[in-house]
Amino acid sequence: MCALNTQDQGLITFSQQDYLPILIESFLIDRRSQGLSPDTIELYTKKLQYFMKYCDRQALTQV
């Protein structure tokens, strides 16, 4: 998971395994904050879940 590295003035570092899920969740949070419809958010969520599964199968951790 992510760890706060206090020796780097509060920089948050992520392992490669955390990068993609956090990026996707940040995208979804941003879209919710923009007031997109629940159906649109659901569509994005499903599409991104498929993408995550593909990345897992390909051993991709960063895009």
PyMOL Python script that loads the backbone (N, CA, C, O; Angstrom):
from pymol import cmd

cmd.read_pdbstr("""\
ATOM      1  N   MET A   1       0.839  -1.173   0.000  1.00  0.00           N
ATOM      2  CA  MET A   1       0.000   0.000   0.000  1.00  0.00           C
ATOM      3  C   MET A   1       0.885   1.237   0.000  1.00  0.00           C
ATOM      4  O   MET A   1       2.105   1.109  -0.093  1.00  0.00           O
ATOM      5  N   CYS A   2       0.322   2.402   0.098  1.00  0.00           N
ATOM      6  CA  CYS A   2       1.138   3.605   0.082  1.00  0.00           C
ATOM      7  C   CYS A   2       1.698   3.862   1.478  1.00  0.00           C
ATOM      8  O   CYS A   2       1.107   3.490   2.492  1.00  0.00           O
ATOM      9  N   ALA A   3       2.841   4.502   1.490  1.00  0.00           N
ATOM     10  CA  ALA A   3       3.483   4.800   2.755  1.00  0.00           C
ATOM     11  C   ALA A   3       3.910   6.255   2.750  1.00  0.00           C
ATOM     12  O   ALA A   3       4.422   6.755   1.748  1.00  0.00           O
ATOM     13  N   LEU A   4       3.703   6.929   3.857  1.00  0.00           N
ATOM     14  CA  LEU A   4       4.135   8.300   3.983  1.00  0.00           C
ATOM     15  C   LEU A   4       5.595   8.302   4.395  1.00  0.00           C
ATOM     16  O   LEU A   4       5.959   7.766   5.442  1.00  0.00           O
ATOM     17  N   ASN A   5       6.418   8.901   3.571  1.00  0.00           N
ATOM     18  CA  ASN A   5       7.841   8.978   3.858  1.00  0.00           C
ATOM     19  C   ASN A   5       8.113  10.336   4.485  1.00  0.00           C
ATOM     20  O   ASN A   5       8.232  11.333   3.774  1.00  0.00           O
ATOM     21  N   THR A   6       8.213  10.386   5.811  1.00  0.00           N
ATOM     22  CA  THR A   6       8.348  11.651   6.511  1.00  0.00           C
ATOM     23  C   THR A   6       9.725  12.274   6.329  1.00  0.00           C
ATOM     24  O   THR A   6       9.886  13.471   6.571  1.00  0.00           O
ATOM     25  N   GLN A   7      10.705  11.514   5.916  1.00  0.00           N
ATOM     26  CA  GLN A   7      12.034  12.070   5.709  1.00  0.00           C
ATOM     27  C   GLN A   7      12.102  12.876   4.415  1.00  0.00           C
ATOM     28  O   GLN A   7      13.057  13.629   4.224  1.00  0.00           O
ATOM     29  N   ASP A   8      11.144  12.747   3.540  1.00  0.00           N
ATOM     30  CA  ASP A   8      11.111  13.477   2.283  1.00  0.00           C
ATOM     31  C   ASP A   8      10.113  14.625   2.335  1.00  0.00           C
ATOM     32  O   ASP A   8       9.441  14.902   1.341  1.00  0.00           O
ATOM     33  N   GLN A   9      10.006  15.287   3.463  1.00  0.00           N
ATOM     34  CA  GLN A   9       9.139  16.447   3.641  1.00  0.00           C
ATOM     35  C   GLN A   9       7.681  16.148   3.306  1.00  0.00           C
ATOM     36  O   GLN A   9       7.000  16.973   2.697  1.00  0.00           O
ATOM     37  N   GLY A  10       7.209  14.991   3.696  1.00  0.00           N
ATOM     38  CA  GLY A  10       5.802  14.664   3.526  1.00  0.00           C
ATOM     39  C   GLY A  10       5.427  14.113   2.167  1.00  0.00           C
ATOM     40  O   GLY A  10       4.240  14.030   1.852  1.00  0.00           O
ATOM     41  N   LEU A  11       6.393  13.735   1.354  1.00  0.00           N
ATOM     42  CA  LEU A  11       6.064  13.144   0.068  1.00  0.00           C
ATOM     43  C   LEU A  11       5.479  11.760   0.271  1.00  0.00           C
ATOM     44  O   LEU A  11       5.952  10.993   1.110  1.00  0.00           O
ATOM     45  N   ILE A  12       4.471  11.451  -0.482  1.00  0.00           N
ATOM     46  CA  ILE A  12       3.865  10.131  -0.403  1.00  0.00           C
ATOM     47  C   ILE A  12       4.423   9.290  -1.538  1.00  0.00           C
ATOM     48  O   ILE A  12       4.384   9.685  -2.703  1.00  0.00           O
ATOM     49  N   THR A  13       4.938   8.129  -1.181  1.00  0.00           N
ATOM     50  CA  THR A  13       5.476   7.242  -2.201  1.00  0.00           C
ATOM     51  C   THR A  13       4.585   6.019  -2.320  1.00  0.00           C
ATOM     52  O   THR A  13       4.035   5.533  -1.332  1.00  0.00           O
ATOM     53  N   PHE A  14       4.454   5.535  -3.530  1.00  0.00           N
ATOM     54  CA  PHE A  14       3.611   4.389  -3.809  1.00  0.00           C
ATOM     55  C   PHE A  14       4.454   3.282  -4.413  1.00  0.00           C
ATOM     56  O   PHE A  14       5.393   3.539  -5.165  1.00  0.00           O
ATOM     57  N   SER A  15       4.111   2.060  -4.079  1.00  0.00           N
ATOM     58  CA  SER A  15       4.752   0.949  -4.757  1.00  0.00           C
ATOM     59  C   SER A  15       4.142   0.831  -6.144  1.00  0.00           C
ATOM     60  O   SER A  15       3.077   1.394  -6.399  1.00  0.00           O
ATOM     61  N   GLN A  16       4.791   0.116  -7.033  1.00  0.00           N
ATOM     62  CA  GLN A  16       4.261  -0.049  -8.378  1.00  0.00           C
ATOM     63  C   GLN A  16       2.912  -0.753  -8.362  1.00  0.00           C
ATOM     64  O   GLN A  16       2.079  -0.505  -9.233  1.00  0.00           O
ATOM     65  N   GLN A  17       2.685  -1.619  -7.396  1.00  0.00           N
ATOM     66  CA  GLN A  17       1.407  -2.327  -7.318  1.00  0.00           C
ATOM     67  C   GLN A  17       0.259  -1.386  -6.966  1.00  0.00           C
ATOM     68  O   GLN A  17      -0.891  -1.653  -7.317  1.00  0.00           O
ATOM     69  N   ASP A  18       0.559  -0.296  -6.279  1.00  0.00           N
ATOM     70  CA  ASP A  18      -0.479   0.649  -5.854  1.00  0.00           C
ATOM     71  C   ASP A  18      -0.790   1.700  -6.899  1.00  0.00           C
ATOM     72  O   ASP A  18      -1.867   2.296  -6.876  1.00  0.00           O
ATOM     73  N   TYR A  19       0.124   1.934  -7.803  1.00  0.00           N
ATOM     74  CA  TYR A  19       0.030   3.077  -8.705  1.00  0.00           C
ATOM     75  C   TYR A  19      -1.252   3.081  -9.538  1.00  0.00           C
ATOM     76  O   TYR A  19      -2.001   4.058  -9.513  1.00  0.00           O
ATOM     77  N   LEU A  20      -1.504   2.034 -10.252  1.00  0.00           N
ATOM     78  CA  LEU A  20      -2.649   2.003 -11.154  1.00  0.00           C
ATOM     79  C   LEU A  20      -3.992   2.064 -10.422  1.00  0.00           C
ATOM     80  O   LEU A  20      -4.850   2.850 -10.823  1.00  0.00           O
ATOM     81  N   PRO A  21      -4.213   1.278  -9.376  1.00  0.00           N
ATOM     82  CA  PRO A  21      -5.495   1.388  -8.662  1.00  0.00           C
ATOM     83  C   PRO A  21      -5.731   2.784  -8.075  1.00  0.00           C
ATOM     84  O   PRO A  21      -6.862   3.270  -8.071  1.00  0.00           O
ATOM     85  N   ILE A  22      -4.686   3.420  -7.587  1.00  0.00           N
ATOM     86  CA  ILE A  22      -4.834   4.767  -7.025  1.00  0.00           C
ATOM     87  C   ILE A  22      -5.133   5.768  -8.123  1.00  0.00           C
ATOM     88  O   ILE A  22      -5.952   6.668  -7.940  1.00  0.00           O
ATOM     89  N   LEU A  23      -4.479   5.620  -9.257  1.00  0.00           N
ATOM     90  CA  LEU A  23      -4.736   6.498 -10.393  1.00  0.00           C
ATOM     91  C   LEU A  23      -6.184   6.376 -10.862  1.00  0.00           C
ATOM     92  O   LEU A  23      -6.837   7.382 -11.142  1.00  0.00           O
ATOM     93  N   ILE A  24      -6.672   5.169 -10.946  1.00  0.00           N
ATOM     94  CA  ILE A  24      -8.054   4.933 -11.377  1.00  0.00           C
ATOM     95  C   ILE A  24      -9.039   5.503 -10.364  1.00  0.00           C
ATOM     96  O   ILE A  24     -10.008   6.162 -10.741  1.00  0.00           O
ATOM     97  N   GLU A  25      -8.798   5.255  -9.095  1.00  0.00           N
ATOM     98  CA  GLU A  25      -9.705   5.774  -8.064  1.00  0.00           C
ATOM     99  C   GLU A  25      -9.695   7.295  -8.055  1.00  0.00           C
ATOM    100  O   GLU A  25     -10.741   7.917  -7.868  1.00  0.00           O
ATOM    101  N   SER A  26      -8.544   7.895  -8.252  1.00  0.00           N
ATOM    102  CA  SER A  26      -8.461   9.357  -8.321  1.00  0.00           C
ATOM    103  C   SER A  26      -9.265   9.895  -9.499  1.00  0.00           C
ATOM    104  O   SER A  26      -9.947  10.914  -9.381  1.00  0.00           O
ATOM    105  N   PHE A  27      -9.184   9.214 -10.621  1.00  0.00           N
ATOM    106  CA  PHE A  27      -9.965   9.602 -11.797  1.00  0.00           C
ATOM    107  C   PHE A  27     -11.465   9.558 -11.477  1.00  0.00           C
ATOM    108  O   PHE A  27     -12.202  10.491 -11.797  1.00  0.00           O
ATOM    109  N   LEU A  28     -11.902   8.476 -10.849  1.00  0.00           N
ATOM    110  CA  LEU A  28     -13.331   8.339 -10.528  1.00  0.00           C
ATOM    111  C   LEU A  28     -13.784   9.395  -9.521  1.00  0.00           C
ATOM    112  O   LEU A  28     -14.880   9.940  -9.647  1.00  0.00           O
ATOM    113  N   ILE A  29     -12.961   9.682  -8.540  1.00  0.00           N
ATOM    114  CA  ILE A  29     -13.292  10.727  -7.561  1.00  0.00           C
ATOM    115  C   ILE A  29     -13.430  12.072  -8.258  1.00  0.00           C
ATOM    116  O   ILE A  29     -14.351  12.837  -7.971  1.00  0.00           O
ATOM    117  N   ASP A  30     -12.515  12.355  -9.170  1.00  0.00           N
ATOM    118  CA  ASP A  30     -12.575  13.607  -9.916  1.00  0.00           C
ATOM    119  C   ASP A  30     -13.868  13.704 -10.719  1.00  0.00           C
ATOM    120  O   ASP A  30     -14.507  14.756 -10.747  1.00  0.00           O
ATOM    121  N   ARG A  31     -14.251  12.621 -11.363  1.00  0.00           N
ATOM    122  CA  ARG A  31     -15.474  12.635 -12.170  1.00  0.00           C
ATOM    123  C   ARG A  31     -16.712  12.803 -11.297  1.00  0.00           C
ATOM    124  O   ARG A  31     -17.659  13.489 -11.682  1.00  0.00           O
ATOM    125  N   ARG A  32     -16.705  12.175 -10.115  1.00  0.00           N
ATOM    126  CA  ARG A  32     -17.846  12.369  -9.194  1.00  0.00           C
ATOM    127  C   ARG A  32     -17.931  13.835  -8.761  1.00  0.00           C
ATOM    128  O   ARG A  32     -19.015  14.414  -8.690  1.00  0.00           O
ATOM    129  N   SER A  33     -16.757  14.425  -8.470  1.00  0.00           N
ATOM    130  CA  SER A  33     -16.739  15.819  -8.006  1.00  0.00           C
ATOM    131  C   SER A  33     -17.188  16.777  -9.104  1.00  0.00           C
ATOM    132  O   SER A  33     -17.624  17.890  -8.808  1.00  0.00           O
ATOM    133  N   GLN A  34     -17.089  16.363 -10.364  1.00  0.00           N
ATOM    134  CA  GLN A  34     -17.560  17.188 -11.475  1.00  0.00           C
ATOM    135  C   GLN A  34     -19.067  17.066 -11.685  1.00  0.00           C
ATOM    136  O   GLN A  34     -19.646  17.748 -12.530  1.00  0.00           O
ATOM    137  N   GLY A  35     -19.689  16.188 -10.903  1.00  0.00           N
ATOM    138  CA  GLY A  35     -21.137  16.055 -10.956  1.00  0.00           C
ATOM    139  C   GLY A  35     -21.654  15.186 -12.087  1.00  0.00           C
ATOM    140  O   GLY A  35     -22.806  15.324 -12.498  1.00  0.00           O
ATOM    141  N   LEU A  36     -20.808  14.286 -12.598  1.00  0.00           N
ATOM    142  CA  LEU A  36     -21.279  13.384 -13.649  1.00  0.00           C
ATOM    143  C   LEU A  36     -22.375  12.475 -13.097  1.00  0.00           C
ATOM    144  O   LEU A  36     -22.436  12.220 -11.894  1.00  0.00           O
ATOM    145  N   SER A  37     -23.219  12.002 -13.968  1.00  0.00           N
ATOM    146  CA  SER A  37     -24.346  11.168 -13.532  1.00  0.00           C
ATOM    147  C   SER A  37     -23.852   9.837 -12.966  1.00  0.00           C
ATOM    148  O   SER A  37     -22.791   9.349 -13.357  1.00  0.00           O
ATOM    149  N   PRO A  38     -24.612   9.258 -12.055  1.00  0.00           N
ATOM    150  CA  PRO A  38     -24.239   7.948 -11.505  1.00  0.00           C
ATOM    151  C   PRO A  38     -24.069   6.879 -12.592  1.00  0.00           C
ATOM    152  O   PRO A  38     -23.212   6.003 -12.473  1.00  0.00           O
ATOM    153  N   ASP A  39     -24.874   6.951 -13.634  1.00  0.00           N
ATOM    154  CA  ASP A  39     -24.740   5.977 -14.722  1.00  0.00           C
ATOM    155  C   ASP A  39     -23.400   6.126 -15.437  1.00  0.00           C
ATOM    156  O   ASP A  39     -22.783   5.127 -15.807  1.00  0.00           O
ATOM    157  N   THR A  40     -22.948   7.354 -15.634  1.00  0.00           N
ATOM    158  CA  THR A  40     -21.657   7.584 -16.268  1.00  0.00           C
ATOM    159  C   THR A  40     -20.531   7.072 -15.383  1.00  0.00           C
ATOM    160  O   THR A  40     -19.595   6.439 -15.871  1.00  0.00           O
ATOM    161  N   ILE A  41     -20.617   7.340 -14.099  1.00  0.00           N
ATOM    162  CA  ILE A  41     -19.605   6.857 -13.152  1.00  0.00           C
ATOM    163  C   ILE A  41     -19.575   5.334 -13.158  1.00  0.00           C
ATOM    164  O   ILE A  41     -18.500   4.734 -13.141  1.00  0.00           O
ATOM    165  N   GLU A  42     -20.735   4.714 -13.183  1.00  0.00           N
ATOM    166  CA  GLU A  42     -20.809   3.254 -13.225  1.00  0.00           C
ATOM    167  C   GLU A  42     -20.161   2.706 -14.503  1.00  0.00           C
ATOM    168  O   GLU A  42     -19.440   1.710 -14.462  1.00  0.00           O
ATOM    169  N   LEU A  43     -20.420   3.356 -15.619  1.00  0.00           N
ATOM    170  CA  LEU A  43     -19.813   2.940 -16.883  1.00  0.00           C
ATOM    171  C   LEU A  43     -18.291   3.046 -16.811  1.00  0.00           C
ATOM    172  O   LEU A  43     -17.578   2.114 -17.182  1.00  0.00           O
ATOM    173  N   TYR A  44     -17.800   4.190 -16.330  1.00  0.00           N
ATOM    174  CA  TYR A  44     -16.353   4.359 -16.177  1.00  0.00           C
ATOM    175  C   TYR A  44     -15.771   3.285 -15.254  1.00  0.00           C
ATOM    176  O   TYR A  44     -14.719   2.713 -15.540  1.00  0.00           O
ATOM    177  N   THR A  45     -16.457   3.022 -14.161  1.00  0.00           N
ATOM    178  CA  THR A  45     -15.974   2.042 -13.193  1.00  0.00           C
ATOM    179  C   THR A  45     -15.851   0.663 -13.832  1.00  0.00           C
ATOM    180  O   THR A  45     -14.836  -0.014 -13.667  1.00  0.00           O
ATOM    181  N   LYS A  46     -16.880   0.251 -14.558  1.00  0.00           N
ATOM    182  CA  LYS A  46     -16.846  -1.071 -15.213  1.00  0.00           C
ATOM    183  C   LYS A  46     -15.734  -1.144 -16.251  1.00  0.00           C
ATOM    184  O   LYS A  46     -14.988  -2.123 -16.293  1.00  0.00           O
ATOM    185  N   LYS A  47     -15.618  -0.125 -17.081  1.00  0.00           N
ATOM    186  CA  LYS A  47     -14.576  -0.116 -18.112  1.00  0.00           C
ATOM    187  C   LYS A  47     -13.184  -0.146 -17.492  1.00  0.00           C
ATOM    188  O   LYS A  47     -12.291  -0.841 -17.978  1.00  0.00           O
ATOM    189  N   LEU A  48     -13.009   0.612 -16.416  1.00  0.00           N
ATOM    190  CA  LEU A  48     -11.693   0.652 -15.770  1.00  0.00           C
ATOM    191  C   LEU A  48     -11.383  -0.645 -15.027  1.00  0.00           C
ATOM    192  O   LEU A  48     -10.216  -1.016 -14.898  1.00  0.00           O
ATOM    193  N   GLN A  49     -12.402  -1.334 -14.540  1.00  0.00           N
ATOM    194  CA  GLN A  49     -12.183  -2.654 -13.925  1.00  0.00           C
ATOM    195  C   GLN A  49     -11.685  -3.641 -14.973  1.00  0.00           C
ATOM    196  O   GLN A  49     -10.772  -4.423 -14.707  1.00  0.00           O
ATOM    197  N   TYR A  50     -12.275  -3.609 -16.156  1.00  0.00           N
ATOM    198  CA  TYR A  50     -11.800  -4.461 -17.249  1.00  0.00           C
ATOM    199  C   TYR A  50     -10.353  -4.122 -17.608  1.00  0.00           C
ATOM    200  O   TYR A  50      -9.529  -5.009 -17.831  1.00  0.00           O
ATOM    201  N   PHE A  51     -10.066  -2.828 -17.657  1.00  0.00           N
ATOM    202  CA  PHE A  51      -8.714  -2.391 -17.972  1.00  0.00           C
ATOM    203  C   PHE A  51      -7.718  -2.863 -16.915  1.00  0.00           C
ATOM    204  O   PHE A  51      -6.619  -3.309 -17.246  1.00  0.00           O
ATOM    205  N   MET A  52      -8.107  -2.764 -15.642  1.00  0.00           N
ATOM    206  CA  MET A  52      -7.236  -3.228 -14.549  1.00  0.00           C
ATOM    207  C   MET A  52      -6.964  -4.721 -14.668  1.00  0.00           C
ATOM    208  O   MET A  52      -5.830  -5.160 -14.478  1.00  0.00           O
ATOM    209  N   LYS A  53      -7.985  -5.499 -14.978  1.00  0.00           N
ATOM    210  CA  LYS A  53      -7.802  -6.940 -15.141  1.00  0.00           C
ATOM    211  C   LYS A  53      -6.845  -7.231 -16.282  1.00  0.00           C
ATOM    212  O   LYS A  53      -5.991  -8.111 -16.176  1.00  0.00           O
ATOM    213  N   TYR A  54      -6.988  -6.485 -17.381  1.00  0.00           N
ATOM    214  CA  TYR A  54      -6.079  -6.646 -18.511  1.00  0.00           C
ATOM    215  C   TYR A  54      -4.641  -6.326 -18.075  1.00  0.00           C
ATOM    216  O   TYR A  54      -3.712  -7.078 -18.369  1.00  0.00           O
ATOM    217  N   CYS A  55      -4.477  -5.221 -17.384  1.00  0.00           N
ATOM    218  CA  CYS A  55      -3.138  -4.842 -16.916  1.00  0.00           C
ATOM    219  C   CYS A  55      -2.552  -5.891 -15.982  1.00  0.00           C
ATOM    220  O   CYS A  55      -1.360  -6.188 -16.054  1.00  0.00           O
ATOM    221  N   ASP A  56      -3.373  -6.451 -15.112  1.00  0.00           N
ATOM    222  CA  ASP A  56      -2.919  -7.509 -14.206  1.00  0.00           C
ATOM    223  C   ASP A  56      -2.435  -8.722 -15.001  1.00  0.00           C
ATOM    224  O   ASP A  56      -1.388  -9.290 -14.694  1.00  0.00           O
ATOM    225  N   ARG A  57      -3.193  -9.115 -16.015  1.00  0.00           N
ATOM    226  CA  ARG A  57      -2.799 -10.267 -16.835  1.00  0.00           C
ATOM    227  C   ARG A  57      -1.506 -10.014 -17.599  1.00  0.00           C
ATOM    228  O   ARG A  57      -0.731 -10.937 -17.851  1.00  0.00           O
ATOM    229  N   GLN A  58      -1.281  -8.760 -17.963  1.00  0.00           N
ATOM    230  CA  GLN A  58      -0.081  -8.389 -18.714  1.00  0.00           C
ATOM    231  C   GLN A  58       1.069  -7.977 -17.800  1.00  0.00           C
ATOM    232  O   GLN A  58       2.150  -7.632 -18.277  1.00  0.00           O
ATOM    233  N   ALA A  59       0.841  -8.011 -16.505  1.00  0.00           N
ATOM    234  CA  ALA A  59       1.826  -7.597 -15.491  1.00  0.00           C
ATOM    235  C   ALA A  59       2.231  -6.122 -15.647  1.00  0.00           C
ATOM    236  O   ALA A  59       3.371  -5.747 -15.374  1.00  0.00           O
ATOM    237  N   LEU A  60       1.270  -5.293 -16.092  1.00  0.00           N
ATOM    238  CA  LEU A  60       1.511  -3.866 -16.199  1.00  0.00           C
ATOM    239  C   LEU A  60       1.119  -3.201 -14.891  1.00  0.00           C
ATOM    240  O   LEU A  60       0.039  -3.459 -14.360  1.00  0.00           O
ATOM    241  N   THR A  61       1.983  -2.353 -14.376  1.00  0.00           N
ATOM    242  CA  THR A  61       1.673  -1.668 -13.132  1.00  0.00           C
ATOM    243  C   THR A  61       1.645  -0.163 -13.295  1.00  0.00           C
ATOM    244  O   THR A  61       1.146   0.542 -12.417  1.00  0.00           O
ATOM    245  N   GLN A  62       2.171   0.347 -14.402  1.00  0.00           N
ATOM    246  CA  GLN A  62       2.156   1.790 -14.658  1.00  0.00           C
ATOM    247  C   GLN A  62       1.785   2.032 -16.110  1.00  0.00           C
ATOM    248  O   GLN A  62       2.127   1.255 -17.001  1.00  0.00           O
ATOM    249  N   VAL A  63       1.081   3.125 -16.319  1.00  0.00           N
ATOM    250  CA  VAL A  63       0.713   3.520 -17.686  1.00  0.00           C
ATOM    251  C   VAL A  63       1.164   4.937 -17.935  1.00  0.00           C
ATOM    252  O   VAL A  63       0.955   5.469 -19.025  1.00  0.00           O
TER     253      VAL A  63
END
""", "prot")
cmd.dss("prot")
cmd.show_as("cartoon", "prot")
cmd.util.cbc("prot")
cmd.orient("prot")
